[in-house]
Amino acid sequence: MDSARDHFPRDYAEAGLLITYGPSLPDLYRRAAGHVARILKGAKPADLPVKQPTTFELVVNLKTAKALGLTIPPSVLLRADQLIE
């Protein structure tokens, strides 16, 4: 499950976007599988709770920052899930 579509925040940063922040798609897929399992066991879809994403990814593209002449604060770099150099 590690295709290009599985990590859209990272994909945009790898394409040159400076900073991306969004839900972790692999986490969303795992949670959706739980809903599918409940439906297959007989639960009514209308009775299942709507769940919001809980895991997010922050990706910083340092190459883009350098090209733009920007310095990313260390506090942001420490919070990033991935740095693209």
Jmol script that loads the backbone (N, CA, C; Angstrom):
load data "model"
ATOM      1  N   MET A   1       0.819  -1.182   0.000  1.00  0.00           N
ATOM      2  CA  MET A   1       0.000   0.000   0.000  1.00  0.00           C
ATOM      3  C   MET A   1       0.868   1.252   0.000  1.00  0.00           C
ATOM      4  N   ASP A   2       1.968   1.203  -0.646  1.00  0.00           N
ATOM      5  CA  ASP A   2       2.877   2.340  -0.628  1.00  0.00           C
ATOM      6  C   ASP A   2       2.969   2.989  -2.005  1.00  0.00           C
ATOM      7  N   SER A   3       1.841   3.043  -2.721  1.00  0.00           N
ATOM      8  CA  SER A   3       1.848   3.655  -4.043  1.00  0.00           C
ATOM      9  C   SER A   3       1.841   5.173  -3.925  1.00  0.00           C
ATOM     10  N   ALA A   4       1.969   5.838  -5.058  1.00  0.00           N
ATOM     11  CA  ALA A   4       2.029   7.302  -5.058  1.00  0.00           C
ATOM     12  C   ALA A   4       0.746   7.925  -4.506  1.00  0.00           C
ATOM     13  N   ARG A   5      -0.378   7.275  -4.647  1.00  0.00           N
ATOM     14  CA  ARG A   5      -1.648   7.836  -4.183  1.00  0.00           C
ATOM     15  C   ARG A   5      -1.858   7.635  -2.687  1.00  0.00           C
ATOM     16  N   ASP A   6      -0.994   6.887  -2.030  1.00  0.00           N
ATOM     17  CA  ASP A   6      -1.183   6.610  -0.616  1.00  0.00           C
ATOM     18  C   ASP A   6      -0.667   7.718   0.293  1.00  0.00           C
ATOM     19  N   HIS A   7       0.027   8.676  -0.245  1.00  0.00           N
ATOM     20  CA  HIS A   7       0.650   9.704   0.597  1.00  0.00           C
ATOM     21  C   HIS A   7       0.545  11.070  -0.067  1.00  0.00           C
ATOM     22  N   PHE A   8      -0.700  11.540  -0.277  1.00  0.00           N
ATOM     23  CA  PHE A   8      -0.828  12.758  -1.062  1.00  0.00           C
ATOM     24  C   PHE A   8      -0.140  13.979  -0.460  1.00  0.00           C
ATOM     25  N   PRO A   9      -0.079  14.164   0.872  1.00  0.00           N
ATOM     26  CA  PRO A   9       0.677  15.344   1.321  1.00  0.00           C
ATOM     27  C   PRO A   9       2.142  15.277   0.875  1.00  0.00           C
ATOM     28  N   ARG A  10       2.738  14.105   0.971  1.00  0.00           N
ATOM     29  CA  ARG A  10       4.124  13.921   0.568  1.00  0.00           C
ATOM     30  C   ARG A  10       4.285  14.107  -0.934  1.00  0.00           C
ATOM     31  N   ASP A  11       3.323  13.613  -1.719  1.00  0.00           N
ATOM     32  CA  ASP A  11       3.411  13.734  -3.175  1.00  0.00           C
ATOM     33  C   ASP A  11       3.493  15.184  -3.616  1.00  0.00           C
ATOM     34  N   TYR A  12       2.665  16.035  -3.015  1.00  0.00           N
ATOM     35  CA  TYR A  12       2.676  17.445  -3.385  1.00  0.00           C
ATOM     36  C   TYR A  12       4.002  18.100  -3.013  1.00  0.00           C
ATOM     37  N   ALA A  13       4.537  17.770  -1.863  1.00  0.00           N
ATOM     38  CA  ALA A  13       5.826  18.330  -1.454  1.00  0.00           C
ATOM     39  C   ALA A  13       6.940  17.845  -2.377  1.00  0.00           C
ATOM     40  N   GLU A  14       6.891  16.581  -2.758  1.00  0.00           N
ATOM     41  CA  GLU A  14       7.906  16.053  -3.673  1.00  0.00           C
ATOM     42  C   GLU A  14       7.814  16.714  -5.043  1.00  0.00           C
ATOM     43  N   ALA A  15       6.617  17.181  -5.393  1.00  0.00           N
ATOM     44  CA  ALA A  15       6.430  17.869  -6.674  1.00  0.00           C
ATOM     45  C   ALA A  15       6.876  19.325  -6.621  1.00  0.00           C
ATOM     46  N   GLY A  16       7.236  19.808  -5.413  1.00  0.00           N
ATOM     47  CA  GLY A  16       7.769  21.162  -5.312  1.00  0.00           C
ATOM     48  C   GLY A  16       7.035  22.095  -4.375  1.00  0.00           C
ATOM     49  N   LEU A  17       5.912  21.669  -3.826  1.00  0.00           N
ATOM     50  CA  LEU A  17       5.192  22.519  -2.879  1.00  0.00           C
ATOM     51  C   LEU A  17       6.040  22.708  -1.628  1.00  0.00           C
ATOM     52  N   LEU A  18       6.029  23.875  -1.067  1.00  0.00           N
ATOM     53  CA  LEU A  18       6.891  24.197   0.071  1.00  0.00           C
ATOM     54  C   LEU A  18       6.537  23.380   1.315  1.00  0.00           C
ATOM     55  N   ILE A  19       5.286  23.439   1.741  1.00  0.00           N
ATOM     56  CA  ILE A  19       4.843  22.726   2.939  1.00  0.00           C
ATOM     57  C   ILE A  19       3.463  22.137   2.667  1.00  0.00           C
ATOM     58  N   THR A  20       3.273  20.888   3.066  1.00  0.00           N
ATOM     59  CA  THR A  20       1.954  20.278   2.950  1.00  0.00           C
ATOM     60  C   THR A  20       1.547  19.712   4.305  1.00  0.00           C
ATOM     61  N   TYR A  21       0.249  19.720   4.533  1.00  0.00           N
ATOM     62  CA  TYR A  21      -0.304  19.180   5.770  1.00  0.00           C
ATOM     63  C   TYR A  21      -1.654  18.572   5.433  1.00  0.00           C
ATOM     64  N   GLY A  22      -1.825  17.312   5.752  1.00  0.00           N
ATOM     65  CA  GLY A  22      -3.093  16.665   5.449  1.00  0.00           C
ATOM     66  C   GLY A  22      -3.205  15.320   6.127  1.00  0.00           C
ATOM     67  N   PRO A  23      -4.366  14.699   5.997  1.00  0.00           N
ATOM     68  CA  PRO A  23      -4.585  13.412   6.658  1.00  0.00           C
ATOM     69  C   PRO A  23      -3.708  12.320   6.060  1.00  0.00           C
ATOM     70  N   SER A  24      -3.341  11.385   6.908  1.00  0.00           N
ATOM     71  CA  SER A  24      -2.566  10.225   6.472  1.00  0.00           C
ATOM     72  C   SER A  24      -3.515   9.258   5.775  1.00  0.00           C
ATOM     73  N   LEU A  25      -3.332   9.052   4.483  1.00  0.00           N
ATOM     74  CA  LEU A  25      -4.224   8.172   3.751  1.00  0.00           C
ATOM     75  C   LEU A  25      -4.142   6.719   4.204  1.00  0.00           C
ATOM     76  N   PRO A  26      -2.968   6.174   4.494  1.00  0.00           N
ATOM     77  CA  PRO A  26      -2.953   4.790   4.994  1.00  0.00           C
ATOM     78  C   PRO A  26      -3.781   4.627   6.270  1.00  0.00           C
ATOM     79  N   ASP A  27      -3.756   5.634   7.135  1.00  0.00           N
ATOM     80  CA  ASP A  27      -4.570   5.574   8.349  1.00  0.00           C
ATOM     81  C   ASP A  27      -6.054   5.607   8.003  1.00  0.00           C
ATOM     82  N   LEU A  28      -6.435   6.448   7.048  1.00  0.00           N
ATOM     83  CA  LEU A  28      -7.837   6.506   6.627  1.00  0.00           C
ATOM     84  C   LEU A  28      -8.291   5.176   6.035  1.00  0.00           C
ATOM     85  N   TYR A  29      -7.423   4.538   5.250  1.00  0.00           N
ATOM     86  CA  TYR A  29      -7.760   3.240   4.657  1.00  0.00           C
ATOM     87  C   TYR A  29      -7.993   2.188   5.746  1.00  0.00           C
ATOM     88  N   ARG A  30      -7.123   2.170   6.748  1.00  0.00           N
ATOM     89  CA  ARG A  30      -7.285   1.200   7.846  1.00  0.00           C
ATOM     90  C   ARG A  30      -8.609   1.419   8.570  1.00  0.00           C
ATOM     91  N   ARG A  31      -8.933   2.662   8.807  1.00  0.00           N
ATOM     92  CA  ARG A  31     -10.178   2.958   9.514  1.00  0.00           C
ATOM     93  C   ARG A  31     -11.390   2.612   8.656  1.00  0.00           C
ATOM     94  N   ALA A  32     -11.301   2.843   7.353  1.00  0.00           N
ATOM     95  CA  ALA A  32     -12.401   2.488   6.453  1.00  0.00           C
ATOM     96  C   ALA A  32     -12.598   0.974   6.424  1.00  0.00           C
ATOM     97  N   ALA A  33     -11.502   0.223   6.505  1.00  0.00           N
ATOM     98  CA  ALA A  33     -11.601  -1.243   6.517  1.00  0.00           C
ATOM     99  C   ALA A  33     -12.408  -1.704   7.729  1.00  0.00           C
ATOM    100  N   GLY A  34     -12.264  -1.024   8.848  1.00  0.00           N
ATOM    101  CA  GLY A  34     -13.052  -1.365  10.031  1.00  0.00           C
ATOM    102  C   GLY A  34     -14.536  -1.158   9.783  1.00  0.00           C
ATOM    103  N   HIS A  35     -14.875  -0.092   9.084  1.00  0.00           N
ATOM    104  CA  HIS A  35     -16.281   0.150   8.742  1.00  0.00           C
ATOM    105  C   HIS A  35     -16.795  -0.943   7.805  1.00  0.00           C
ATOM    106  N   VAL A  36     -16.000  -1.305   6.818  1.00  0.00           N
ATOM    107  CA  VAL A  36     -16.405  -2.351   5.874  1.00  0.00           C
ATOM    108  C   VAL A  36     -16.645  -3.662   6.619  1.00  0.00           C
ATOM    109  N   ALA A  37     -15.753  -3.983   7.531  1.00  0.00           N
ATOM    110  CA  ALA A  37     -15.914  -5.221   8.303  1.00  0.00           C
ATOM    111  C   ALA A  37     -17.218  -5.205   9.092  1.00  0.00           C
ATOM    112  N   ARG A  38     -17.532  -4.081   9.685  1.00  0.00           N
ATOM    113  CA  ARG A  38     -18.787  -3.986  10.453  1.00  0.00           C
ATOM    114  C   ARG A  38     -20.002  -4.147   9.542  1.00  0.00           C
ATOM    115  N   ILE A  39     -19.945  -3.557   8.349  1.00  0.00           N
ATOM    116  CA  ILE A  39     -21.059  -3.675   7.394  1.00  0.00           C
ATOM    117  C   ILE A  39     -21.206  -5.119   6.944  1.00  0.00           C
ATOM    118  N   LEU A  40     -20.081  -5.784   6.659  1.00  0.00           N
ATOM    119  CA  LEU A  40     -20.138  -7.179   6.232  1.00  0.00           C
ATOM    120  C   LEU A  40     -20.667  -8.096   7.338  1.00  0.00           C
ATOM    121  N   LYS A  41     -20.536  -7.665   8.580  1.00  0.00           N
ATOM    122  CA  LYS A  41     -21.058  -8.448   9.702  1.00  0.00           C
ATOM    123  C   LYS A  41     -22.515  -8.108  10.006  1.00  0.00           C
ATOM    124  N   GLY A  42     -23.116  -7.211   9.199  1.00  0.00           N
ATOM    125  CA  GLY A  42     -24.531  -6.934   9.346  1.00  0.00           C
ATOM    126  C   GLY A  42     -24.907  -5.559   9.854  1.00  0.00           C
ATOM    127  N   ALA A  43     -23.949  -4.722  10.188  1.00  0.00           N
ATOM    128  CA  ALA A  43     -24.282  -3.382  10.671  1.00  0.00           C
ATOM    129  C   ALA A  43     -24.863  -2.551   9.536  1.00  0.00           C
ATOM    130  N   LYS A  44     -25.783  -1.704   9.855  1.00  0.00           N
ATOM    131  CA  LYS A  44     -26.357  -0.804   8.858  1.00  0.00           C
ATOM    132  C   LYS A  44     -25.412   0.389   8.701  1.00  0.00           C
ATOM    133  N   PRO A  45     -25.055   0.726   7.454  1.00  0.00           N
ATOM    134  CA  PRO A  45     -24.158   1.861   7.241  1.00  0.00           C
ATOM    135  C   PRO A  45     -24.660   3.146   7.900  1.00  0.00           C
ATOM    136  N   ALA A  46     -25.955   3.354   7.917  1.00  0.00           N
ATOM    137  CA  ALA A  46     -26.500   4.576   8.514  1.00  0.00           C
ATOM    138  C   ALA A  46     -26.280   4.630  10.021  1.00  0.00           C
ATOM    139  N   ASP A  47     -26.057   3.466  10.642  1.00  0.00           N
ATOM    140  CA  ASP A  47     -25.847   3.413  12.089  1.00  0.00           C
ATOM    141  C   ASP A  47     -24.382   3.605  12.492  1.00  0.00           C
ATOM    142  N   LEU A  48     -23.488   3.592  11.525  1.00  0.00           N
ATOM    143  CA  LEU A  48     -22.062   3.743  11.835  1.00  0.00           C
ATOM    144  C   LEU A  48     -21.725   5.219  12.043  1.00  0.00           C
ATOM    145  N   PRO A  49     -20.872   5.502  13.001  1.00  0.00           N
ATOM    146  CA  PRO A  49     -20.517   6.906  13.240  1.00  0.00           C
ATOM    147  C   PRO A  49     -19.624   7.452  12.128  1.00  0.00           C
ATOM    148  N   VAL A  50     -19.759   8.736  11.884  1.00  0.00           N
ATOM    149  CA  VAL A  50     -18.869   9.412  10.946  1.00  0.00           C
ATOM    150  C   VAL A  50     -17.602   9.732  11.721  1.00  0.00           C
ATOM    151  N   LYS A  51     -16.460   9.321  11.181  1.00  0.00           N
ATOM    152  CA  LYS A  51     -15.201   9.538  11.882  1.00  0.00           C
ATOM    153  C   LYS A  51     -14.348  10.547  11.134  1.00  0.00           C
ATOM    154  N   GLN A  52     -13.748  11.430  11.886  1.00  0.00           N
ATOM    155  CA  GLN A  52     -12.845  12.426  11.328  1.00  0.00           C
ATOM    156  C   GLN A  52     -11.424  11.857  11.321  1.00  0.00           C
ATOM    157  N   PRO A  53     -10.578  12.322  10.404  1.00  0.00           N
ATOM    158  CA  PRO A  53      -9.175  11.889  10.432  1.00  0.00           C
ATOM    159  C   PRO A  53      -8.533  12.237  11.780  1.00  0.00           C
ATOM    160  N   THR A  54      -7.653  11.364  12.229  1.00  0.00           N
ATOM    161  CA  THR A  54      -6.963  11.612  13.492  1.00  0.00           C
ATOM    162  C   THR A  54      -5.454  11.699  13.327  1.00  0.00           C
ATOM    163  N   THR A  55      -4.950  11.206  12.210  1.00  0.00           N
ATOM    164  CA  THR A  55      -3.510  11.217  11.962  1.00  0.00           C
ATOM    165  C   THR A  55      -3.235  12.115  10.757  1.00  0.00           C
ATOM    166  N   PHE A  56      -2.370  13.095  10.957  1.00  0.00           N
ATOM    167  CA  PHE A  56      -2.037  14.034   9.891  1.00  0.00           C
ATOM    168  C   PHE A  56      -0.527  14.011   9.641  1.00  0.00           C
ATOM    169  N   GLU A  57      -0.142  14.390   8.429  1.00  0.00           N
ATOM    170  CA  GLU A  57       1.269  14.431   8.051  1.00  0.00           C
ATOM    171  C   GLU A  57       1.663  15.850   7.673  1.00  0.00           C
ATOM    172  N   LEU A  58       2.784  16.297   8.220  1.00  0.00           N
ATOM    173  CA  LEU A  58       3.373  17.584   7.865  1.00  0.00           C
ATOM    174  C   LEU A  58       4.672  17.286   7.118  1.00  0.00           C
ATOM    175  N   VAL A  59       4.746  17.762   5.885  1.00  0.00           N
ATOM    176  CA  VAL A  59       5.927  17.519   5.051  1.00  0.00           C
ATOM    177  C   VAL A  59       6.479  18.868   4.600  1.00  0.00           C
ATOM    178  N   VAL A  60       7.780  19.046   4.753  1.00  0.00           N
ATOM    179  CA  VAL A  60       8.449  20.301   4.382  1.00  0.00           C
ATOM    180  C   VAL A  60       9.470  20.004   3.300  1.00  0.00           C
ATOM    181  N   ASN A  61       9.408  20.773   2.222  1.00  0.00           N
ATOM    182  CA  ASN A  61      10.354  20.632   1.132  1.00  0.00           C
ATOM    183  C   ASN A  61      11.452  21.682   1.307  1.00  0.00           C
ATOM    184  N   LEU A  62      12.596  21.252   1.816  1.00  0.00           N
ATOM    185  CA  LEU A  62      13.715  22.173   2.072  1.00  0.00           C
ATOM    186  C   LEU A  62      14.358  22.667   0.783  1.00  0.00           C
ATOM    187  N   LYS A  63      14.274  21.863  -0.270  1.00  0.00           N
ATOM    188  CA  LYS A  63      14.827  22.264  -1.563  1.00  0.00           C
ATOM    189  C   LYS A  63      14.056  23.473  -2.106  1.00  0.00           C
ATOM    190  N   THR A  64      12.736  23.432  -1.983  1.00  0.00           N
ATOM    191  CA  THR A  64      11.912  24.561  -2.423  1.00  0.00           C
ATOM    192  C   THR A  64      12.166  25.784  -1.552  1.00  0.00           C
ATOM    193  N   ALA A  65      12.286  25.561  -0.251  1.00  0.00           N
ATOM    194  CA  ALA A  65      12.563  26.677   0.659  1.00  0.00           C
ATOM    195  C   ALA A  65      13.863  27.375   0.269  1.00  0.00           C
ATOM    196  N   LYS A  66      14.875  26.590  -0.038  1.00  0.00           N
ATOM    197  CA  LYS A  66      16.168  27.162  -0.426  1.00  0.00           C
ATOM    198  C   LYS A  66      16.040  27.936  -1.739  1.00  0.00           C
ATOM    199  N   ALA A  67      15.295  27.371  -2.698  1.00  0.00           N
ATOM    200  CA  ALA A  67      15.117  28.035  -3.991  1.00  0.00           C
ATOM    201  C   ALA A  67      14.379  29.361  -3.844  1.00  0.00           C
ATOM    202  N   LEU A  68      13.498  29.443  -2.848  1.00  0.00           N
ATOM    203  CA  LEU A  68      12.750  30.685  -2.609  1.00  0.00           C
ATOM    204  C   LEU A  68      13.470  31.631  -1.657  1.00  0.00           C
ATOM    205  N   GLY A  69      14.606  31.194  -1.115  1.00  0.00           N
ATOM    206  CA  GLY A  69      15.358  32.014  -0.183  1.00  0.00           C
ATOM    207  C   GLY A  69      14.702  32.107   1.186  1.00  0.00           C
ATOM    208  N   LEU A  70      13.965  31.064   1.569  1.00  0.00           N
ATOM    209  CA  LEU A  70      13.262  31.057   2.850  1.00  0.00           C
ATOM    210  C   LEU A  70      13.986  30.190   3.873  1.00  0.00           C
ATOM    211  N   THR A  71      13.874  30.581   5.107  1.00  0.00           N
ATOM    212  CA  THR A  71      14.387  29.773   6.210  1.00  0.00           C
ATOM    213  C   THR A  71      13.187  29.274   6.996  1.00  0.00           C
ATOM    214  N   ILE A  72      13.076  27.975   7.097  1.00  0.00           N
ATOM    215  CA  ILE A  72      11.976  27.371   7.847  1.00  0.00           C
ATOM    216  C   ILE A  72      12.378  27.347   9.319  1.00  0.00           C
ATOM    217  N   PRO A  73      11.533  27.847  10.207  1.00  0.00           N
ATOM    218  CA  PRO A  73      11.869  27.862  11.630  1.00  0.00           C
ATOM    219  C   PRO A  73      12.132  26.457  12.168  1.00  0.00           C
ATOM    220  N   PRO A  74      13.105  26.328  13.061  1.00  0.00           N
ATOM    221  CA  PRO A  74      13.422  25.024  13.638  1.00  0.00           C
ATOM    222  C   PRO A  74      12.216  24.350  14.297  1.00  0.00           C
ATOM    223  N   SER A  75      11.319  25.131  14.875  1.00  0.00           N
ATOM    224  CA  SER A  75      10.147  24.543  15.522  1.00  0.00           C
ATOM    225  C   SER A  75       9.258  23.818  14.510  1.00  0.00           C
ATOM    226  N   VAL A  76       9.191  24.331  13.282  1.00  0.00           N
ATOM    227  CA  VAL A  76       8.413  23.667  12.226  1.00  0.00           C
ATOM    228  C   VAL A  76       9.147  22.406  11.769  1.00  0.00           C
ATOM    229  N   LEU A  77      10.459  22.518  11.617  1.00  0.00           N
ATOM    230  CA  LEU A  77      11.244  21.360  11.177  1.00  0.00           C
ATOM    231  C   LEU A  77      11.146  20.210  12.175  1.00  0.00           C
ATOM    232  N   LEU A  78      11.101  20.533  13.458  1.00  0.00           N
ATOM    233  CA  LEU A  78      11.009  19.489  14.467  1.00  0.00           C
ATOM    234  C   LEU A  78       9.645  18.800  14.465  1.00  0.00           C
ATOM    235  N   ARG A  79       8.628  19.523  14.062  1.00  0.00           N
ATOM    236  CA  ARG A  79       7.279  18.938  14.020  1.00  0.00           C
ATOM    237  C   ARG A  79       7.007  18.179  12.739  1.00  0.00           C
ATOM    238  N   ALA A  80       7.819  18.381  11.712  1.00  0.00           N
ATOM    239  CA  ALA A  80       7.581  17.738  10.419  1.00  0.00           C
ATOM    240  C   ALA A  80       7.731  16.222  10.507  1.00  0.00           C
ATOM    241  N   ASP A  81       6.825  15.541   9.803  1.00  0.00           N
ATOM    242  CA  ASP A  81       6.911  14.085   9.710  1.00  0.00           C
ATOM    243  C   ASP A  81       7.969  13.668   8.695  1.00  0.00           C
ATOM    244  N   GLN A  82       8.162  14.533   7.700  1.00  0.00           N
ATOM    245  CA  GLN A  82       9.172  14.243   6.682  1.00  0.00           C
ATOM    246  C   GLN A  82       9.756  15.541   6.169  1.00  0.00           C
ATOM    247  N   LEU A  83      11.050  15.517   5.918  1.00  0.00           N
ATOM    248  CA  LEU A  83      11.753  16.644   5.285  1.00  0.00           C
ATOM    249  C   LEU A  83      12.280  16.175   3.953  1.00  0.00           C
ATOM    250  N   ILE A  84      12.012  16.930   2.914  1.00  0.00           N
ATOM    251  CA  ILE A  84      12.526  16.610   1.588  1.00  0.00           C
ATOM    252  C   ILE A  84      13.694  17.532   1.317  1.00  0.00           C
ATOM    253  N   GLU A  85      14.865  16.935   1.075  1.00  0.00           N
ATOM    254  CA  GLU A  85      16.086  17.741   0.879  1.00  0.00           C
ATOM    255  C   GLU A  85      16.547  17.728  -0.550  1.00  0.00           C
TER     256      GLU A  85
END
end "model"
wireframe off; spacefill off
backbone 0.3
color backbone group
